[in-house]
Amino acid sequence: MLVRRLAEARPYEAPNHRAVSGLRLQGFEAGGPANQWVGLSQFLPGGGAGPDATPFEKVYVVLEGEMTVIAGGAEAVLGPLDSCTIAPGETREIVNRSNLVARMLVIMPYPEGVPP
C-alpha cells in the first residue's frame, strides 16, 4: 500500500491549461499505481484547458464547484461528484465559468513510453 498525504502531493504543470493549480496525488513513483496516475486540478474562475486531444482516455470527477466540459459537439456542466470520460483522440475543452474555485480529480493512464 502506498499512502500519499495531501501535504506530500507535488505540483505539476499541465500543457495548454490556464488559471489552474495541479497536484499529483498518485502516480509516477515507486510502489504507486502501475497503469494510471491521479491528479487534483484546482481551477480559478475563468480557468480551464484546451481545446485539445490526447491519445489516451481521461476521467474527470468534479469534487467541488462546477466545470463545463465541451466535447464532440456537446456541452455539459459537471457539479460535485459528477464525472465524465473523454475518449482517446476526442477533442475537449474544459472551463470554470463560475465565480468560485472548482476542484476536479483527473485520472488517466501514463503516456506511452513513460514507466510508472
A tleap script that builds the chain and sets N, CA, C and O, in Angstrom:
source leaprc.protein.ff14SB
mol = sequence {
  NMET LEU VAL ARG ARG LEU ALA GLU ALA ARG
  PRO TYR GLU ALA PRO ASN HIE ARG ALA VAL
  SER GLY LEU ARG LEU GLN GLY PHE GLU ALA
  GLY GLY PRO ALA ASN GLN TRP VAL GLY LEU
  SER GLN PHE LEU PRO GLY GLY GLY ALA GLY
  PRO ASP ALA THR PRO PHE GLU LYS VAL TYR
  VAL VAL LEU GLU GLY GLU MET THR VAL ILE
  ALA GLY GLY ALA GLU ALA VAL LEU GLY PRO
  LEU ASP SER CYS THR ILE ALA PRO GLY GLU
  THR ARG GLU ILE VAL ASN ARG SER ASN LEU
  VAL ALA ARG MET LEU VAL ILE MET PRO TYR
  PRO GLU GLY VAL PRO CPRO
}
set mol.1.N position { 0.852 -1.180 0.000 }
set mol.1.CA position { 0.000 0.000 0.000 }
set mol.1.C position { 0.893 1.236 0.000 }
set mol.1.O position { 1.870 1.320 0.743 }
set mol.2.N position { 0.534 2.182 -0.845 }
set mol.2.CA position { 1.234 3.457 -0.875 }
set mol.2.C position { 0.240 4.536 -0.456 }
set mol.2.O position { -0.741 4.794 -1.153 }
set mol.3.N position { 0.498 5.152 0.672 }
set mol.3.CA position { -0.344 6.248 1.156 }
set mol.3.C position { 0.335 7.555 0.783 }
set mol.3.O position { 1.523 7.748 1.041 }
set mol.4.N position { -0.417 8.430 0.186 }
set mol.4.CA position { 0.098 9.748 -0.167 }
set mol.4.C position { -0.789 10.769 0.534 }
set mol.4.O position { -1.983 10.859 0.251 }
set mol.5.N position { -0.219 11.516 1.425 }
set mol.5.CA position { -0.932 12.586 2.122 }
set mol.5.C position { -0.988 13.818 1.228 }
set mol.5.O position { -0.062 14.076 0.459 }
set mol.6.N position { -2.064 14.568 1.329 }
set mol.6.CA position { -2.204 15.769 0.519 }
set mol.6.C position { -1.006 16.709 0.714 }
set mol.6.O position { -0.549 17.343 -0.237 }
set mol.7.N position { -0.511 16.792 1.932 }
set mol.7.CA position { 0.640 17.661 2.213 }
set mol.7.C position { 1.893 17.225 1.446 }
set mol.7.O position { 2.808 18.026 1.256 }
set mol.8.N position { 1.942 15.959 1.004 }
set mol.8.CA position { 3.093 15.432 0.274 }
set mol.8.C position { 2.921 15.511 -1.248 }
set mol.8.O position { 3.867 15.251 -1.990 }
set mol.9.N position { 1.725 15.866 -1.712 }
set mol.9.CA position { 1.459 15.910 -3.156 }
set mol.9.C position { 2.317 16.993 -3.805 }
set mol.9.O position { 2.496 18.079 -3.253 }
set mol.10.N position { 2.834 16.679 -4.970 }
set mol.10.CA position { 3.715 17.607 -5.678 }
set mol.10.C position { 2.949 18.316 -6.793 }
set mol.10.O position { 2.137 17.701 -7.483 }
set mol.11.N position { 3.209 19.600 -6.964 }
set mol.11.CA position { 2.558 20.325 -8.064 }
set mol.11.C position { 3.094 19.867 -9.417 }
set mol.11.O position { 4.225 19.392 -9.527 }
set mol.12.N position { 2.269 20.017 -10.430 }
set mol.12.CA position { 2.709 19.731 -11.797 }
set mol.12.C position { 2.076 20.754 -12.741 }
set mol.12.O position { 1.006 21.300 -12.470 }
set mol.13.N position { 2.757 20.994 -13.836 }
set mol.13.CA position { 2.270 21.895 -14.882 }
set mol.13.C position { 1.667 21.049 -15.997 }
set mol.13.O position { 2.310 20.128 -16.500 }
set mol.14.N position { 0.450 21.360 -16.375 }
set mol.14.CA position { -0.201 20.641 -17.468 }
set mol.14.C position { -0.202 21.526 -18.715 }
set mol.14.O position { -0.534 22.708 -18.627 }
set mol.15.N position { 0.163 20.974 -19.874 }
set mol.15.CA position { 0.191 21.785 -21.085 }
set mol.15.C position { -1.208 22.281 -21.465 }
set mol.15.O position { -2.203 21.589 -21.249 }
set mol.16.N position { -1.267 23.473 -22.026 }
set mol.16.CA position { -2.492 24.077 -22.538 }
set mol.16.C position { -3.572 24.242 -21.454 }
set mol.16.O position { -4.764 24.181 -21.753 }
set mol.17.N position { -3.157 24.448 -20.214 }
set mol.17.CA position { -4.069 24.745 -19.102 }
set mol.17.C position { -3.850 26.199 -18.683 }
set mol.17.O position { -2.766 26.751 -18.872 }
set mol.18.N position { -4.876 26.804 -18.119 }
set mol.18.CA position { -4.777 28.191 -17.674 }
set mol.18.C position { -5.509 28.367 -16.344 }
set mol.18.O position { -6.543 27.745 -16.100 }
set mol.19.N position { -4.953 29.224 -15.494 }
set mol.19.CA position { -5.542 29.548 -14.189 }
set mol.19.C position { -5.890 28.288 -13.407 }
set mol.19.O position { -7.007 28.129 -12.914 }
set mol.20.N position { -4.900 27.388 -13.305 }
set mol.20.CA position { -5.105 26.117 -12.612 }
set mol.20.C position { -3.868 25.781 -11.790 }
set mol.20.O position { -2.739 26.084 -12.176 }
set mol.21.N position { -4.105 25.156 -10.666 }
set mol.21.CA position { -3.037 24.592 -9.857 }
set mol.21.C position { -3.252 23.087 -9.819 }
set mol.21.O position { -4.299 22.619 -9.373 }
set mol.22.N position { -2.263 22.325 -10.285 }
set mol.22.CA position { -2.375 20.869 -10.322 }
set mol.22.C position { -1.486 20.223 -9.284 }
set mol.22.O position { -0.338 20.626 -9.097 }
set mol.23.N position { -2.024 19.214 -8.607 }
set mol.23.CA position { -1.259 18.416 -7.646 }
set mol.23.C position { -1.346 16.951 -8.056 }
set mol.23.O position { -2.435 16.445 -8.330 }
set mol.24.N position { -0.211 16.273 -8.099 }
set mol.24.CA position { -0.206 14.842 -8.397 }
set mol.24.C position { -0.448 14.095 -7.093 }
set mol.24.O position { 0.387 14.129 -6.189 }
set mol.25.N position { -1.600 13.415 -6.996 }
set mol.25.CA position { -1.945 12.674 -5.781 }
set mol.25.C position { -1.341 11.277 -5.773 }
set mol.25.O position { -0.884 10.803 -4.733 }
set mol.26.N position { -1.337 10.619 -6.923 }
set mol.26.CA position { -0.781 9.273 -7.060 }
set mol.26.C position { -0.187 9.144 -8.452 }
set mol.26.O position { -0.712 9.694 -9.421 }
set mol.27.N position { 0.909 8.413 -8.535 }
set mol.27.CA position { 1.489 8.115 -9.837 }
set mol.27.C position { 2.898 8.643 -9.989 }
set mol.27.O position { 3.325 9.568 -9.298 }
set mol.28.N position { 3.613 8.018 -10.928 }
set mol.28.CA position { 4.982 8.388 -11.268 }
set mol.28.C position { 5.947 8.182 -10.096 }
set mol.28.O position { 6.934 8.908 -9.979 }
set mol.29.N position { 5.671 7.193 -9.219 }
set mol.29.CA position { 6.596 6.901 -8.128 }
set mol.29.C position { 6.633 5.400 -7.873 }
set mol.29.O position { 5.683 4.680 -8.180 }
set mol.30.N position { 7.739 4.941 -7.308 }
set mol.30.CA position { 7.887 3.527 -6.973 }
set mol.30.C position { 6.795 3.129 -5.982 }
set mol.30.O position { 6.537 3.832 -5.005 }
set mol.31.N position { 6.163 1.993 -6.252 }
set mol.31.CA position { 5.113 1.490 -5.372 }
set mol.31.C position { 3.754 2.098 -5.646 }
set mol.31.O position { 2.765 1.708 -5.026 }
set mol.32.N position { 3.687 3.060 -6.576 }
set mol.32.CA position { 2.424 3.700 -6.927 }
set mol.32.C position { 1.668 2.887 -7.962 }
set mol.32.O position { 2.063 1.766 -8.283 }
set mol.33.N position { 0.588 3.441 -8.487 }
set mol.33.CA position { -0.217 2.713 -9.461 }
set mol.33.C position { 0.588 2.389 -10.716 }
set mol.33.O position { 1.404 3.190 -11.174 }
set mol.34.N position { 0.343 1.205 -11.259 }
set mol.34.CA position { 1.097 0.737 -12.417 }
set mol.34.C position { 0.492 1.192 -13.742 }
set mol.34.O position { 1.198 1.231 -14.750 }
set mol.35.N position { -0.795 1.538 -13.769 }
set mol.35.CA position { -1.472 1.805 -15.034 }
set mol.35.C position { -1.936 3.237 -15.241 }
set mol.35.O position { -2.142 3.655 -16.380 }
set mol.36.N position { -2.102 3.986 -14.184 }
set mol.36.CA position { -2.628 5.334 -14.320 }
set mol.36.C position { -2.117 6.216 -13.196 }
set mol.36.O position { -1.539 5.739 -12.218 }
set mol.37.N position { -2.342 7.516 -13.357 }
set mol.37.CA position { -1.999 8.460 -12.303 }
set mol.37.C position { -3.230 9.300 -11.993 }
set mol.37.O position { -4.165 9.372 -12.791 }
set mol.38.N position { -3.217 9.939 -10.820 }
set mol.38.CA position { -4.367 10.709 -10.352 }
set mol.38.C position { -3.894 12.104 -9.967 }
set mol.38.O position { -2.954 12.264 -9.189 }
set mol.39.N position { -4.564 13.108 -10.524 }
set mol.39.CA position { -4.235 14.482 -10.209 }
set mol.39.C position { -5.434 15.214 -9.627 }
set mol.39.O position { -6.583 14.831 -9.848 }
set mol.40.N position { -5.151 16.262 -8.889 }
set mol.40.CA position { -6.172 17.167 -8.375 }
set mol.40.C position { -5.944 18.510 -9.055 }
set mol.40.O position { -4.914 19.153 -8.853 }
set mol.41.N position { -6.916 18.927 -9.862 }
set mol.41.CA position { -6.830 20.214 -10.544 }
set mol.41.C position { -7.741 21.201 -9.841 }
set mol.41.O position { -8.910 20.911 -9.587 }
set mol.42.N position { -7.196 22.376 -9.525 }
set mol.42.CA position { -7.963 23.424 -8.857 }
set mol.42.C position { -8.005 24.625 -9.799 }
set mol.42.O position { -7.005 25.317 -9.991 }
set mol.43.N position { -9.183 24.860 -10.384 }
set mol.43.CA position { -9.359 25.884 -11.405 }
set mol.43.C position { -9.951 27.151 -10.806 }
set mol.43.O position { -10.996 27.117 -10.156 }
set mol.44.N position { -9.271 28.265 -11.032 }
set mol.44.CA position { -9.823 29.563 -10.661 }
set mol.44.C position { -10.969 29.907 -11.605 }
set mol.44.O position { -11.083 29.304 -12.673 }
set mol.45.N position { -11.822 30.865 -11.234 }
set mol.45.CA position { -12.852 31.314 -12.172 }
set mol.45.C position { -12.223 31.718 -13.506 }
set mol.45.O position { -11.237 32.454 -13.541 }
set mol.46.N position { -12.797 31.234 -14.583 }
set mol.46.CA position { -12.252 31.501 -15.915 }
set mol.46.C position { -11.157 30.551 -16.327 }
set mol.46.O position { -10.740 30.563 -17.486 }
set mol.47.N position { -10.678 29.730 -15.417 }
set mol.47.CA position { -9.621 28.779 -15.734 }
set mol.47.C position { -10.150 27.622 -16.555 }
set mol.47.O position { -11.358 27.399 -16.632 }
set mol.48.N position { -9.230 26.887 -17.170 }
set mol.48.CA position { -9.658 25.743 -17.968 }
set mol.48.C position { -8.495 25.109 -18.695 }
set mol.48.O position { -7.330 25.297 -18.344 }
set mol.49.N position { -8.846 24.347 -19.722 }
set mol.49.CA position { -7.854 23.641 -20.535 }
set mol.49.C position { -8.410 23.417 -21.928 }
set mol.49.O position { -9.620 23.316 -22.126 }
set mol.50.N position { -7.498 23.343 -22.891 }
set mol.50.CA position { -7.883 23.037 -24.259 }
set mol.50.C position { -8.359 24.255 -25.014 }
set mol.50.O position { -8.220 25.386 -24.549 }
set mol.51.N position { -8.917 24.016 -26.175 }
set mol.51.CA position { -9.269 22.701 -26.719 }
set mol.51.C position { -8.032 21.949 -27.229 }
set mol.51.O position { -7.136 22.519 -27.852 }
set mol.52.N position { -8.028 20.659 -26.937 }
set mol.52.CA position { -7.009 19.763 -27.446 }
set mol.52.C position { -7.447 18.324 -27.212 }
set mol.52.O position { -8.497 18.067 -26.623 }
set mol.53.N position { -6.631 17.399 -27.679 }
set mol.53.CA position { -6.929 15.972 -27.541 }
set mol.53.C position { -5.644 15.241 -27.170 }
set mol.53.O position { -4.543 15.716 -27.446 }
set mol.54.N position { -5.799 14.093 -26.550 }
set mol.54.CA position { -4.658 13.243 -26.218 }
set mol.54.C position { -4.929 11.842 -26.751 }
set mol.54.O position { -6.081 11.499 -27.018 }
set mol.55.N position { -3.891 11.031 -26.910 }
set mol.55.CA position { -4.080 9.678 -27.438 }
set mol.55.C position { -4.595 8.676 -26.404 }
set mol.55.O position { -4.699 7.486 -26.702 }
set mol.56.N position { -4.917 9.135 -25.203 }
set mol.56.CA position { -5.417 8.219 -24.176 }
set mol.56.C position { -6.655 8.819 -23.522 }
set mol.56.O position { -6.861 10.032 -23.538 }
set mol.57.N position { -7.487 7.932 -22.938 }
set mol.57.CA position { -8.709 8.428 -22.310 }
set mol.57.C position { -8.413 9.061 -20.960 }
set mol.57.O position { -7.392 8.782 -20.331 }
set mol.58.N position { -9.336 9.925 -20.529 }
set mol.58.CA position { -9.240 10.603 -19.245 }
set mol.58.C position { -10.584 10.472 -18.548 }
set mol.58.O position { -11.624 10.375 -19.200 }
set mol.59.N position { -10.559 10.470 -17.233 }
set mol.59.CA position { -11.776 10.535 -16.434 }
set mol.59.C position { -11.676 11.776 -15.560 }
set mol.59.O position { -10.667 11.998 -14.890 }
set mol.60.N position { -12.727 12.579 -15.572 }
set mol.60.CA position { -12.825 13.761 -14.720 }
set mol.60.C position { -13.915 13.523 -13.688 }
set mol.60.O position { -15.002 13.050 -14.020 }
set mol.61.N position { -13.622 13.852 -12.432 }
set mol.61.CA position { -14.611 13.797 -11.357 }
set mol.61.C position { -14.575 15.145 -10.648 }
set mol.61.O position { -13.568 15.493 -10.032 }
set mol.62.N position { -15.658 15.902 -10.728 }
set mol.62.CA position { -15.713 17.199 -10.058 }
set mol.62.C position { -15.977 16.962 -8.577 }
set mol.62.O position { -16.916 16.256 -8.209 }
set mol.63.N position { -15.146 17.553 -7.738 }
set mol.63.CA position { -15.301 17.412 -6.288 }
set mol.63.C position { -16.030 18.600 -5.678 }
set mol.63.O position { -16.801 18.458 -4.730 }
set mol.64.N position { -15.769 19.774 -6.244 }
set mol.64.CA position { -16.324 20.999 -5.688 }
set mol.64.C position { -16.473 22.014 -6.811 }
set mol.64.O position { -15.613 22.090 -7.689 }
set mol.65.N position { -17.544 22.790 -6.799 }
set mol.65.CA position { -17.764 23.796 -7.824 }
set mol.65.C position { -18.366 23.185 -9.066 }
set mol.65.O position { -19.010 22.137 -9.013 }
set mol.66.N position { -18.147 23.857 -10.194 }
set mol.66.CA position { -18.686 23.419 -11.483 }
set mol.66.C position { -17.628 23.541 -12.566 }
set mol.66.O position { -16.851 24.496 -12.581 }
set mol.67.N position { -17.601 22.584 -13.460 }
set mol.67.CA position { -16.746 22.661 -14.646 }
set mol.67.C position { -17.603 22.361 -15.868 }
set mol.67.O position { -18.382 21.408 -15.874 }
set mol.68.N position { -17.454 23.175 -16.894 }
set mol.68.CA position { -18.131 22.929 -18.161 }
set mol.68.C position { -17.179 22.149 -19.053 }
set mol.68.O position { -16.034 22.551 -19.258 }
set mol.69.N position { -17.664 21.029 -19.582 }
set mol.69.CA position { -16.880 20.176 -20.473 }
set mol.69.C position { -17.523 20.249 -21.852 }
set mol.69.O position { -18.728 20.037 -21.995 }
set mol.70.N position { -16.721 20.546 -22.860 }
set mol.70.CA position { -17.193 20.654 -24.235 }
set mol.70.C position { -16.437 19.615 -25.051 }
set mol.70.O position { -15.210 19.662 -25.133 }
set mol.71.N position { -17.163 18.675 -25.657 }
set mol.71.CA position { -16.532 17.614 -26.443 }
set mol.71.C position { -17.545 17.043 -27.424 }
set mol.71.O position { -18.727 16.912 -27.107 }
set mol.72.N position { -17.078 16.710 -28.601 }
set mol.72.CA position { -17.931 16.056 -29.583 }
set mol.72.C position { -19.183 16.842 -29.927 }
set mol.72.O position { -20.223 16.251 -30.215 }
set mol.73.N position { -19.099 18.166 -29.901 }
set mol.73.CA position { -20.258 18.986 -30.222 }
set mol.73.C position { -21.263 19.120 -29.095 }
set mol.73.O position { -22.299 19.763 -29.261 }
set mol.74.N position { -20.967 18.516 -27.942 }
set mol.74.CA position { -21.868 18.593 -26.785 }
set mol.74.C position { -21.200 19.373 -25.665 }
set mol.74.O position { -19.974 19.454 -25.586 }
set mol.75.N position { -22.024 19.940 -24.809 }
set mol.75.CA position { -21.538 20.705 -23.668 }
set mol.75.C position { -22.289 20.225 -22.428 }
set mol.75.O position { -23.512 20.088 -22.450 }
set mol.76.N position { -21.549 19.969 -21.344 }
set mol.76.CA position { -22.163 19.520 -20.089 }
set mol.76.C position { -21.526 20.269 -18.928 }
set mol.76.O position { -20.310 20.461 -18.890 }
set mol.77.N position { -22.355 20.686 -17.989 }
set mol.77.CA position { -21.871 21.303 -16.759 }
set mol.77.C position { -21.848 20.225 -15.692 }
set mol.77.O position { -22.883 19.645 -15.362 }
set mol.78.N position { -20.659 19.955 -15.151 }
set mol.78.CA position { -20.499 18.933 -14.115 }
set mol.78.C position { -20.414 19.605 -12.758 }
set mol.78.O position { -19.666 20.568 -12.581 }
set mol.79.N position { -21.177 19.101 -11.802 }
set mol.79.CA position { -21.143 19.582 -10.435 }
set mol.79.C position { -20.523 18.532 -9.533 }
set mol.79.O position { -19.991 17.534 -10.019 }
set mol.80.N position { -20.586 18.747 -8.214 }
set mol.80.CA position { -19.942 17.829 -7.274 }
set mol.80.C position { -20.356 16.374 -7.475 }
set mol.80.O position { -21.540 16.038 -7.498 }
set mol.81.N position { -19.342 15.524 -7.620 }
set mol.81.CA position { -19.412 14.082 -7.818 }
set mol.81.C position { -19.976 13.666 -9.165 }
set mol.81.O position { -20.215 12.479 -9.388 }
set mol.82.N position { -20.198 14.630 -10.084 }
set mol.82.CA position { -20.481 14.286 -11.471 }
set mol.82.C position { -19.144 13.930 -12.114 }
set mol.82.O position { -18.096 14.425 -11.701 }
set mol.83.N position { -19.190 13.070 -13.126 }
set mol.83.CA position { -17.963 12.653 -13.791 }
set mol.83.C position { -18.213 12.465 -15.277 }
set mol.83.O position { -19.356 12.374 -15.725 }
set mol.84.N position { -17.120 12.408 -16.035 }
set mol.84.CA position { -17.219 12.102 -17.456 }
set mol.84.C position { -15.930 11.428 -17.904 }
set mol.84.O position { -14.878 11.554 -17.277 }
set mol.85.N position { -16.054 10.714 -19.003 }
set mol.85.CA position { -14.906 10.080 -19.644 }
set mol.85.C position { -14.690 10.761 -20.983 }
set mol.85.O position { -15.637 10.974 -21.741 }
set mol.86.N position { -13.455 11.098 -21.268 }
set mol.86.CA position { -13.072 11.657 -22.562 }
set mol.86.C position { -12.314 10.553 -23.299 }
set mol.86.O position { -11.308 10.046 -22.803 }
set mol.87.N position { -12.798 10.188 -24.477 }
set mol.87.CA position { -12.219 9.084 -25.242 }
set mol.87.C position { -10.858 9.476 -25.833 }
set mol.87.O position { -10.576 10.661 -26.013 }
set mol.88.N position { -10.020 8.483 -26.133 }
set mol.88.CA position { -8.746 8.769 -26.797 }
set mol.88.C position { -8.994 9.517 -28.108 }
set mol.88.O position { -9.863 9.134 -28.891 }
set mol.89.N position { -8.235 10.574 -28.341 }
set mol.89.CA position { -8.351 11.334 -29.572 }
set mol.89.C position { -9.521 12.308 -29.615 }
set mol.89.O position { -9.654 13.062 -30.580 }
set mol.90.N position { -10.363 12.310 -28.601 }
set mol.90.CA position { -11.521 13.213 -28.583 }
set mol.90.C position { -11.072 14.622 -28.171 }
set mol.90.O position { -10.440 14.799 -27.130 }
set mol.91.N position { -11.400 15.604 -28.988 }
set mol.91.CA position { -11.067 16.980 -28.650 }
set mol.91.C position { -12.018 17.466 -27.574 }
set mol.91.O position { -13.236 17.323 -27.679 }
set mol.92.N position { -11.430 18.043 -26.535 }
set mol.92.CA position { -12.243 18.538 -25.427 }
set mol.92.C position { -11.721 19.877 -24.967 }
set mol.92.O position { -10.548 20.207 -25.137 }
set mol.93.N position { -12.627 20.642 -24.376 }
set mol.93.CA position { -12.264 21.872 -23.687 }
set mol.93.C position { -12.998 21.857 -22.354 }
set mol.93.O position { -14.156 21.446 -22.284 }
set mol.94.N position { -12.328 22.305 -21.299 }
set mol.94.CA position { -12.974 22.429 -20.001 }
set mol.94.C position { -12.782 23.858 -19.516 }
set mol.94.O position { -11.735 24.465 -19.737 }
set mol.95.N position { -13.807 24.387 -18.852 }
set mol.95.CA position { -13.719 25.766 -18.372 }
set mol.95.C position { -14.568 25.935 -17.110 }
set mol.95.O position { -15.664 25.389 -16.990 }
set mol.96.N position { -14.023 26.704 -16.190 }
set mol.96.CA position { -14.749 27.065 -14.976 }
set mol.96.C position { -15.446 28.395 -15.254 }
set mol.96.O position { -14.809 29.448 -15.225 }
set mol.97.N position { -16.730 28.351 -15.520 }
set mol.97.CA position { -17.493 29.555 -15.847 }
set mol.97.C position { -18.134 30.187 -14.612 }
set mol.97.O position { -18.859 31.176 -14.725 }
set mol.98.N position { -17.873 29.627 -13.449 }
set mol.98.CA position { -18.452 30.166 -12.217 }
set mol.98.C position { -17.512 31.196 -11.591 }
set mol.98.O position { -16.424 31.454 -12.105 }
set mol.99.N position { -17.941 31.768 -10.494 }
set mol.99.CA position { -17.121 32.728 -9.752 }
set mol.99.C position { -16.433 32.100 -8.555 }
set mol.99.O position { -15.888 32.809 -7.709 }
set mol.100.N position { -16.452 30.769 -8.473 }
set mol.100.CA position { -15.825 30.044 -7.364 }
set mol.100.C position { -14.761 29.099 -7.888 }
set mol.100.O position { -14.796 28.711 -9.056 }
set mol.101.N position { -13.822 28.727 -7.045 }
set mol.101.CA position { -12.816 27.729 -7.411 }
set mol.101.C position { -13.506 26.386 -7.624 }
set mol.101.O position { -14.398 26.010 -6.863 }
set mol.102.N position { -13.092 25.674 -8.651 }
set mol.102.CA position { -13.596 24.324 -8.914 }
set mol.102.C position { -12.453 23.338 -8.706 }
set mol.102.O position { -11.330 23.575 -9.151 }
set mol.103.N position { -12.746 22.232 -8.027 }
set mol.103.CA position { -11.744 21.187 -7.782 }
set mol.103.C position { -12.185 19.913 -8.483 }
set mol.103.O position { -13.345 19.510 -8.399 }
set mol.104.N position { -11.239 19.283 -9.178 }
set mol.104.CA position { -11.580 18.134 -10.007 }
set mol.104.C position { -10.470 17.095 -9.962 }
set mol.104.O position { -9.294 17.438 -10.084 }
set mol.105.N position { -10.833 15.831 -9.787 }
set mol.105.CA position { -9.883 14.731 -9.923 }
set mol.105.C position { -9.726 14.412 -11.399 }
set mol.105.O position { -10.694 14.435 -12.160 }
set mol.106.N position { -8.506 14.118 -11.792 }
set mol.106.CA position { -8.199 13.708 -13.155 }
set mol.106.C position { -7.490 12.366 -13.061 }
set mol.106.O position { -6.467 12.241 -12.388 }
set mol.107.N position { -8.036 11.365 -13.738 }
set mol.107.CA position { -7.443 10.027 -13.743 }
set mol.107.C position { -7.135 9.682 -15.189 }
set mol.107.O position { -8.016 9.723 -16.048 }
set mol.108.N position { -5.873 9.339 -15.457 }
set mol.108.CA position { -5.510 8.973 -16.827 }
set mol.108.C position { -4.312 8.029 -16.829 }
set mol.108.O position { -3.528 8.003 -15.880 }
set mol.109.N position { -4.178 7.252 -17.909 }
set mol.109.CA position { -3.025 6.360 -17.988 }
set mol.109.C position { -1.746 7.152 -18.204 }
set mol.109.O position { -1.766 8.313 -18.615 }
set mol.110.N position { -0.642 6.491 -17.915 }
set mol.110.CA position { 0.654 7.106 -18.185 }
set mol.110.C position { 0.834 7.291 -19.685 }
set mol.110.O position { 0.348 6.474 -20.467 }
set mol.111.N position { 1.523 8.351 -20.100 }
set mol.111.CA position { 1.839 8.500 -21.518 }
set mol.111.C position { 2.677 7.309 -21.996 }
set mol.111.O position { 3.449 6.736 -21.226 }
set mol.112.N position { 2.520 6.951 -23.246 }
set mol.112.CA position { 3.263 5.822 -23.797 }
set mol.112.C position { 4.754 6.060 -23.665 }
set mol.112.O position { 5.251 7.147 -23.958 }
set mol.113.N position { 5.463 5.031 -23.219 }
set mol.113.CA position { 6.901 5.120 -23.073 }
set mol.113.C position { 7.368 5.686 -21.744 }
set mol.113.O position { 8.569 5.738 -21.476 }
set mol.114.N position { 6.409 6.119 -20.893 }
set mol.114.CA position { 6.771 6.651 -19.587 }
set mol.114.C position { 6.519 5.546 -18.559 }
set mol.114.O position { 5.370 5.167 -18.334 }
set mol.115.N position { 7.560 5.036 -17.945 }
set mol.115.CA position { 7.351 3.988 -16.934 }
set mol.115.C position { 6.782 4.597 -15.652 }
set mol.115.O position { 7.048 5.757 -15.336 }
set mol.116.N position { 6.011 3.820 -14.931 }
set mol.116.CA position { 5.451 4.321 -13.677 }
set mol.116.C position { 6.452 4.609 -12.632 }
set mol.116.O position { 6.093 5.035 -11.534 }
savepdb mol mol.pdb
quit
